[in-house]
Amino acid sequence: MAIEKVRQYFREIGIEDRIQEFTVSSATVELAAKAVGVEGARICKTLSFKDGEEGCILIQTAGDAKIDNRKFKDAFHHKATMLSAEEVVAFTGHTIGGVCAFAIEHPGVRIFCDESLKRFETVFPACGSASSAVEMTCDELFQFSKAEAWLDVCKLPEIEA
């Protein structure tokens, strides 16, 4: 199971005890927010995109953020095309609902964090299963996911006056 790979990775860096496992699904932002007990925006979702023909790009974003196609194209010089469920598993080892940027072994995977996360002191990414999460600071997320850079490739929902 993918959560076991993440658990082993976290054991090696001394944070295995921080994994939270739930008896309910945390496969969507809404379900994860309910399971953790926080607003959905604090859920760190990991989105997976094609990167040419050989690799993929993982972008960790705030739960309420959406990819801005123009910003994505400016950053990566190609259109944002999401991976299929099968491609996600092939590149990350994680299935949809539990995708995270931890314990990634495929050499063609590039990992980034989006600026939308920096609004929060801590965020909650999944841990390789559809019923898990871990609370991390943004600096920890960047470090433990081995991200390449912080990017601004998302848009946030407009706040109604």
N, C-alpha and C positions, 0 to 999 in steps of 0.2 A: 504494500500500500504506500501511496505517496506520503501520507502523514508520517509513516515510519522513517522515510528518508529525511523529512524535515526534522523529526524528533532527534535523529542521529546527528544531523548537522547542528541543531541547537545544543545538543549534549556536548559537542566538541567545542562550542564557544561559551558554554556555561549558562545557557538560558532555557534549557529544556523545561524547567519547572514553571515557566511562564506561559506555556501552551494551555489554552482553555479549550476543553472539549464539551460539547453540548449534547443533550438528549434530543434536541430539535435541530432542524436544518438551519444552516446559516449560508445557504447557497446563493442567496441574492442579497443585495444591499439592505433591503427592507427586513428580511429574515435575520440577517447578521446583526443589524442594529437592535432588533427586538431581543435576540439571544444574549447580546452583550449588555444591553441596557443603555445605549447611547443614541444620539441623533445619527441618522443615516450618513450624513456628510463625513463623519469621523471613521466610517468604514473605508479601508483602503482597498479599492478594487484593482485588479491587475488585468489590463487589457492586452491582447496579443494580436500583432499585426505582421503581415509579410514584410520581409526586408530583402528585396530582390528575389532571386530564385533559390538561394541556398540557406537563408537564415530567417530569423524572426526578431521582432522588437517587442519587448514587454514594457508597458508603461504603467506605473503605479500611480493612481489618481485618487482624489477624494471621491467619496460615494455619490456626491451630487454633481460631479463634473462630467462633462461630455467632451469628446474629442472635437476640436475645431479643425475642420479639414484644411483650411488655408494655412493655419499655424503648423499643422503636421507636415504638409507638403513643403513649407518653407524650411522646416527643420531637417527633413529626411529626403527631400528632392524626388518624392514619388507620392502617389495617391495612397491614402490610408485604406488598406484592404485587410479586413480581419481574417484570422486563420479559421479553418473549419475545426470542428470538435476533434477530429482525428489528428489534424496537424498540431493542435494545442498539446495533445497527449504526446505526440512524437517529439516535440521540441522541449516540453517542460516536464513530462512525466506526471503531470497533474491533470485531472479531469475538470471540465467546466463545473463551476460551483465551489471548487476548492483550489483554483489556480492561484499560485503565489510565485514570487520571484526568489524563493529560497530553495537551496539544494538542487540548483539547475546544473546539469552535467553536460548538456549539448553544447558543443563549441560554437555553434552558429547563433546563439541567443545573445542579444544585446539588451541590457536592462537600464531603465531610466525611471526617475521620479518626477512627477509633475508638481509645479509650484502650488497647485490647488491644495496640496496637503499641508503646506507650511502655515495655514491658518490655525492649526491645532497643535496643542502641546504634545498630545499623543494620538495615535491612530491605531486601527485594528485590521491588519491584513489576515487573510486565511493562512492555514498551515498545511495545505495539501489535501484537505478533505472538506466535504460540504457540511461539516458540523464542528469546525474549529476556528480559533482565532488566537492572536497574540497581541498584547498591547505593547507598543513601541513608540519612542520619540521619533521624530522625523530623521534626526541624525542617525539613530540606530537602524531605522528602516534602510536608509541609504547605505550604511556600512554593511549590515548583515545580508542585504540583497545583492551586494557587490555592484551597485548601480554605477554607471559611467558618468552621469551628469544629472543635474536638475534642469528641467525644461519647462517652457510655458507653451503647451500644446492643447490646452483645454479651455473651455468656456464654462462659466458658472451660471446657474439659473439667475434670472433677473429678479431682484427683490421687489415685490409690489409695494407701492407707497400706501 
